[in-house]
């Protein structure tokens, strides 16, 4: 399960949550302080932090991870129905 560790007031975390909502992606929000984050993730990791099983993402790695999630969700939804589709290249099922 994806978890977003964040402080109560964080514009960056608000943006991440907006992305998750846009993707209609399930996640858990965990409100913590920066001191608690240091205890959990170490001094090199800053809030907000996204975890997905053993994977930990923070800082400048977050935008690339969000793009990765977008691609995964898009591919997942393409194949979750019995409908035929046409992708951006004009290929059909």
N, C-alpha and C positions, 0 to 999 in steps of 0.2 A: 504494500500500500504506500502511496506517496504521502509524505508528511511535509508540511511547511512549518519550519520553526521560525518564529518571528517575534519582534517586539510589538507592543500594542500600537504604537504610532510609528509607522514606517511607510513612506511613499513607495519605496522599491517593493516591499512586500505587498502593498495594495495593488501594484501593477501586476505582480505575479499572480495574485488571486484573481484579478480581472481576466488574465490570460487563461487560467484554469476554468473559470466560469464560461468563457467564450468557447472553450473546447468541450464544455460539458463533461469535465473530468472530475472524478471523485478523488478527494484528498482529505487528510486530517490537518487541522490548524492547531499548532501547539504554541501558545504564548509563553515566551521565556524572556529573561533579561540577558544582557550581554555577559554578565558574570556566569550565569547558568550555561550559556553557550560555550564559554571557555572550558568549563568543567566537562561538558558533553563531547565537544568536538576539537578542543585544543586551541592554542593561541593563533594559529595561522588561518583559522576559519572564522569568517565574520557573518553576522546575521544580515539578511535572512539566509536560511539554509534549507535546501530541499533534500530529503532522503527518499530513496526508493529501494527497499530491501537493504543491501549492503552499500549501495552507491550513495555518496554524499557530494552535493553540488552547492557551491557558494561563490560569491564574488563575480568575477568576470566570466566564469563558466556558465552562469545561469542563462543568458540569452541563447547560447548554443544548445543547452539542454532543452529549453522551451521549444526551439525549432525541431529538435529531435522528437519531442513528444507530439508536436503538431503533425509531423510526417507519420509517426506510428498510429495516431488516432485516425488520420485520413485513410491509411491503408487498412486498418482494422475495420472501419465502417464500410469500405468498398465491398468487402467480402462477407458481410454479415446478413445478407439477404439473398433471395433467389432472383433478384432483378438483374437485368443486363445494364451495363453502363458504358459510357464513352469517356475515355480519359482526355487529358489536354492534347495528346498527340493524335487523337482521332481513332485510337485503338478501341475495339469493343471486346466484350467478354467472350 
